[in-house]
Amino acid sequence: MVIRVFGISIVVTIVSLIVGFLYGGWTGLALVLILGILEVSLSFDNAVINATVLRRMSEFWQRIFLTIGILIAVFGMRLIFPLVIVWAASGKNPVDAFNLALNPPADDAAYFPDGSPSYETIMLDAHPTIAAFGGMFLMMLFLNFIFEDREITWLSWIERPLARIGKLDQLAVVVAAIALVLAAEFLADSEDVATVLLSGILGMITYIAVNGLGELFNLPEEGEEDEEPQRSGGPTELAKATGKAGFFLFLYLEVLDASFSFDGVIGAFAITSDPIIIALGLGFIGAMFVRSITVYLVRKGTLNDYVYLEHGAHWAIGALATILLVSIGIHVNEVITGLVGVVLIGLAFWSSVRRNRAAATAETVDA
């Protein structure tokens, strides 16, 4: 199964490294490899969350996500999205924006001799807007998870009290809105406050709209009409469906993936501003491996075997959302961002192993 699931990603990685070498020599190859590792480390929690939603989708929509979805992830978010930002911010047409990306100023200066900003500078200047949108989308996902009452809890000492107060209607929206106002007031530059507030509100609206549409078109299966939907921060468990329900789950996953990719795209500029290198490393290597990890988790039933992984991934999402909001005014090293997610998911996995061992020991004693 490992070869079948990861085979394409391995081939794509080899090809991407070769293209990176032909494009930029040994430096290009090294940068592509570093960016690929960076994306996988930053997005492992993304793979876990993707798997929790993907397993509720029909086989047809799973294939759509793993085919069309990967094209959106690779070309849309890792190549076209940065160019759109540059295009919108600089007023240049798409061709000039691409030329600007491929021809940075001498000695990696922030501005060209004529005073116009470089591609990297434009992207970094757009960071507060991007961070506010992605941070609030992920914050809503995290809050809706921890405010839900669920039978299995990981950090019970905090998850159970939060589930109790989560019975207050629209508490997630209230908490997220307070976080956004605080970030805009105390972290954003004065000229960015309005933009940060607007972007954050759009992030919240996007989550509410996509999540709500997913639930609206969920049709319970026969005999399940009276059952309470099982929620996990996204569309309901009853969404293992086709048609409109599958489409909105697909849309939900794409927006989710985009929100996760913001920090990786921005973080890549600490390493290189070359859009080709970024697309090869983040897109072709990183995004492909995230998809493969997602498929592996679904096919192996890992989330059923290690029940705390979903909890760990959501806490990692909460941490990432917080980091994105903090990064509006304070630079956060990408290593910290990646390590937080890996550590939380690692602890959740370890807790799951201990739980399974305890259950197995109890069964042996009972026998």
CORSUL-V319141 format. One record per backbone hydrogen bond with DSSP energy under -0.5 kcal/mol. NH is the residue of the N-H (numbers start at 1). CO is the residue of the C=O. E is the energy in kcal/mol with one decimal. If there is no record, write none. Layout:
nh:NH co:CO e:E
nh:NH co:CO e:E
This chain:
nh:5 co:1 e:-2.8
nh:6 co:2 e:-3.0
nh:7 co:3 e:-1.8
nh:10 co:6 e:-2.4
nh:11 co:7 e:-2.3
nh:12 co:8 e:-2.9
nh:13 co:9 e:-2.3
nh:14 co:10 e:-2.3
nh:15 co:11 e:-2.5
nh:16 co:12 e:-2.7
nh:17 co:13 e:-2.4
nh:18 co:14 e:-2.0
nh:19 co:15 e:-2.7
nh:20 co:16 e:-2.7
nh:21 co:17 e:-2.1
nh:22 co:18 e:-2.6
nh:23 co:19 e:-2.3
nh:24 co:20 e:-2.7
nh:25 co:21 e:-2.5
nh:27 co:24 e:-0.6
nh:28 co:24 e:-1.5
nh:29 co:25 e:-2.2
nh:30 co:26 e:-2.4
nh:31 co:27 e:-2.5
nh:32 co:28 e:-2.3
nh:33 co:29 e:-2.2
nh:34 co:30 e:-2.5
nh:35 co:31 e:-2.5
nh:36 co:32 e:-2.1
nh:37 co:33 e:-2.3
nh:38 co:34 e:-2.5
nh:39 co:35 e:-2.5
nh:40 co:36 e:-2.0
nh:41 co:37 e:-2.4
nh:42 co:38 e:-2.3
nh:43 co:39 e:-1.7
nh:44 co:40 e:-0.6
nh:47 co:43 e:-1.9
nh:48 co:44 e:-1.8
nh:49 co:45 e:-2.3
nh:50 co:46 e:-3.0
nh:51 co:47 e:-2.2
nh:52 co:48 e:-1.7
nh:53 co:49 e:-1.5
nh:54 co:50 e:-3.4
nh:55 co:51 e:-2.0
nh:56 co:53 e:-1.5
nh:57 co:54 e:-1.7
nh:58 co:241 e:-1.2
nh:62 co:58 e:-2.0
nh:63 co:59 e:-2.1
nh:64 co:60 e:-2.0
nh:65 co:61 e:-2.3
nh:66 co:62 e:-2.1
nh:67 co:63 e:-0.9
nh:67 co:64 e:-0.7
nh:68 co:64 e:-0.9
nh:69 co:64 e:-2.2
nh:71 co:67 e:-1.4
nh:72 co:68 e:-2.0
nh:73 co:69 e:-2.3
nh:74 co:70 e:-2.7
nh:75 co:71 e:-2.3
nh:76 co:71 e:-1.1
nh:76 co:72 e:-0.6
nh:77 co:72 e:-1.8
nh:78 co:73 e:-0.8
nh:79 co:75 e:-0.7
nh:80 co:75 e:-3.4
nh:81 co:76 e:-2.6
nh:83 co:79 e:-1.2
nh:84 co:80 e:-2.5
nh:85 co:81 e:-2.1
nh:86 co:82 e:-2.2
nh:87 co:83 e:-2.9
nh:88 co:84 e:-2.9
nh:89 co:85 e:-2.6
nh:90 co:86 e:-2.5
nh:91 co:87 e:-1.4
nh:97 co:93 e:-2.6
nh:98 co:94 e:-2.1
nh:99 co:95 e:-2.2
nh:100 co:96 e:-2.5
nh:101 co:97 e:-1.7
nh:102 co:98 e:-2.0
nh:103 co:99 e:-1.4
nh:108 co:105 e:-1.3
nh:109 co:106 e:-1.4
nh:112 co:116 e:-2.9
nh:115 co:112 e:-2.4
nh:118 co:110 e:-2.5
nh:122 co:118 e:-2.2
nh:123 co:119 e:-2.1
nh:124 co:120 e:-2.5
nh:125 co:121 e:-2.4
nh:126 co:122 e:-1.4
nh:127 co:124 e:-1.1
nh:130 co:126 e:-2.1
nh:131 co:127 e:-3.4
nh:132 co:128 e:-2.1
nh:133 co:129 e:-1.9
nh:134 co:130 e:-2.7
nh:135 co:131 e:-2.7
nh:136 co:132 e:-2.0
nh:137 co:133 e:-2.1
nh:138 co:134 e:-2.4
nh:139 co:135 e:-2.2
nh:140 co:136 e:-2.2
nh:141 co:137 e:-1.7
nh:142 co:138 e:-2.5
nh:143 co:139 e:-2.8
nh:144 co:140 e:-2.2
nh:145 co:141 e:-1.1
nh:146 co:142 e:-2.4
nh:147 co:143 e:-1.9
nh:148 co:145 e:-1.3
nh:153 co:151 e:-0.5
nh:156 co:154 e:-1.5
nh:158 co:155 e:-1.9
nh:159 co:155 e:-3.3
nh:160 co:156 e:-1.7
nh:162 co:158 e:-1.9
nh:163 co:159 e:-2.1
nh:164 co:160 e:-1.9
nh:165 co:161 e:-2.2
nh:166 co:162 e:-1.5
nh:167 co:164 e:-1.3
nh:168 co:165 e:-1.7
nh:171 co:168 e:-1.5
nh:174 co:170 e:-1.8
nh:175 co:171 e:-2.7
nh:176 co:172 e:-2.5
nh:177 co:173 e:-2.5
nh:178 co:174 e:-2.2
nh:179 co:175 e:-2.3
nh:180 co:176 e:-2.2
nh:181 co:177 e:-2.4
nh:182 co:178 e:-2.4
nh:183 co:179 e:-2.3
nh:184 co:180 e:-2.6
nh:185 co:181 e:-2.5
nh:186 co:182 e:-2.6
nh:187 co:183 e:-2.0
nh:188 co:183 e:-1.4
nh:192 co:189 e:-1.8
nh:193 co:189 e:-0.8
nh:193 co:190 e:-0.6
nh:196 co:192 e:-2.9
nh:197 co:193 e:-2.5
nh:198 co:194 e:-2.4
nh:199 co:195 e:-2.8
nh:200 co:196 e:-2.7
nh:201 co:197 e:-2.4
nh:202 co:198 e:-2.3
nh:203 co:199 e:-2.1
nh:204 co:200 e:-2.1
nh:205 co:201 e:-2.8
nh:206 co:202 e:-2.6
nh:207 co:203 e:-2.0
nh:208 co:204 e:-2.6
nh:209 co:205 e:-3.0
nh:210 co:206 e:-2.6
nh:211 co:207 e:-2.7
nh:212 co:208 e:-2.3
nh:213 co:209 e:-2.5
nh:214 co:210 e:-2.0
nh:215 co:211 e:-1.8
nh:216 co:212 e:-2.5
nh:217 co:213 e:-1.8
nh:218 co:215 e:-1.1
nh:219 co:217 e:-0.5
nh:220 co:218 e:-0.6
nh:224 co:221 e:-2.4
nh:227 co:224 e:-1.5
nh:231 co:229 e:-0.7
nh:237 co:230 e:-1.5
nh:239 co:236 e:-1.6
nh:240 co:237 e:-0.7
nh:241 co:239 e:-2.4
nh:245 co:242 e:-0.9
nh:246 co:242 e:-0.7
nh:247 co:243 e:-2.3
nh:248 co:244 e:-2.5
nh:249 co:245 e:-1.8
nh:250 co:246 e:-2.3
nh:251 co:247 e:-2.6
nh:252 co:248 e:-2.4
nh:253 co:249 e:-2.5
nh:254 co:250 e:-2.1
nh:255 co:251 e:-2.3
nh:256 co:252 e:-2.4
nh:257 co:253 e:-2.8
nh:258 co:254 e:-2.2
nh:259 co:255 e:-2.4
nh:260 co:256 e:-2.1
nh:261 co:257 e:-1.8
nh:262 co:258 e:-1.0
nh:263 co:259 e:-0.5
nh:264 co:260 e:-0.6
nh:265 co:261 e:-2.6
nh:266 co:262 e:-2.5
nh:267 co:263 e:-2.6
nh:268 co:264 e:-1.7
nh:269 co:265 e:-0.6
nh:269 co:266 e:-1.2
nh:270 co:267 e:-1.7
nh:271 co:268 e:-2.0
nh:272 co:268 e:-2.8
nh:275 co:273 e:-0.5
nh:278 co:274 e:-2.3
nh:279 co:275 e:-2.4
nh:280 co:276 e:-2.3
nh:281 co:277 e:-2.7
nh:282 co:278 e:-2.5
nh:283 co:278 e:-0.9
nh:283 co:279 e:-0.8
nh:284 co:279 e:-2.0
nh:285 co:280 e:-1.6
nh:286 co:281 e:-2.3
nh:287 co:282 e:-1.8
nh:288 co:283 e:-1.0
nh:289 co:285 e:-2.2
nh:290 co:286 e:-2.2
nh:291 co:287 e:-2.1
nh:292 co:288 e:-2.2
nh:293 co:289 e:-2.7
nh:294 co:290 e:-2.2
nh:295 co:291 e:-2.5
nh:296 co:292 e:-2.6
nh:297 co:293 e:-2.5
nh:298 co:294 e:-1.9
nh:299 co:295 e:-3.2
nh:300 co:296 e:-2.5
nh:301 co:297 e:-0.6
nh:301 co:298 e:-0.5
nh:302 co:297 e:-1.6
nh:303 co:297 e:-0.6
nh:304 co:301 e:-0.8
nh:305 co:301 e:-1.7
nh:306 co:302 e:-2.8
nh:307 co:305 e:-0.6
nh:309 co:306 e:-1.7
nh:312 co:308 e:-2.7
nh:313 co:309 e:-2.6
nh:314 co:310 e:-2.0
nh:315 co:311 e:-2.4
nh:316 co:312 e:-2.1
nh:317 co:313 e:-2.0
nh:318 co:314 e:-2.4
nh:319 co:315 e:-2.2
nh:320 co:316 e:-2.6
nh:321 co:317 e:-3.1
nh:322 co:318 e:-2.1
nh:323 co:319 e:-2.5
nh:324 co:320 e:-2.7
nh:325 co:321 e:-2.0
nh:326 co:322 e:-2.7
nh:327 co:323 e:-2.6
nh:328 co:325 e:-1.2
nh:329 co:326 e:-1.7
nh:330 co:326 e:-2.1
nh:333 co:331 e:-0.5
nh:336 co:333 e:-0.6
nh:337 co:333 e:-1.6
nh:338 co:334 e:-2.4
nh:339 co:335 e:-2.7
nh:340 co:336 e:-2.3
nh:341 co:337 e:-1.2
nh:342 co:338 e:-2.0
nh:343 co:339 e:-3.0
nh:344 co:340 e:-2.2
nh:345 co:341 e:-2.3
nh:346 co:342 e:-2.5
nh:347 co:343 e:-2.6
nh:348 co:344 e:-2.1
nh:349 co:345 e:-2.5
nh:350 co:346 e:-2.4
nh:351 co:347 e:-2.5
nh:352 co:348 e:-2.0
nh:353 co:349 e:-2.3
nh:354 co:350 e:-2.3
nh:355 co:351 e:-2.2
nh:356 co:352 e:-2.6
nh:357 co:353 e:-2.4
nh:358 co:354 e:-2.4
nh:359 co:355 e:-2.3
nh:360 co:356 e:-2.3
nh:361 co:357 e:-2.5
nh:362 co:358 e:-2.2
nh:363 co:359 e:-2.0
nh:364 co:360 e:-2.0
nh:365 co:361 e:-2.3
nh:366 co:362 e:-2.3
nh:367 co:363 e:-1.9
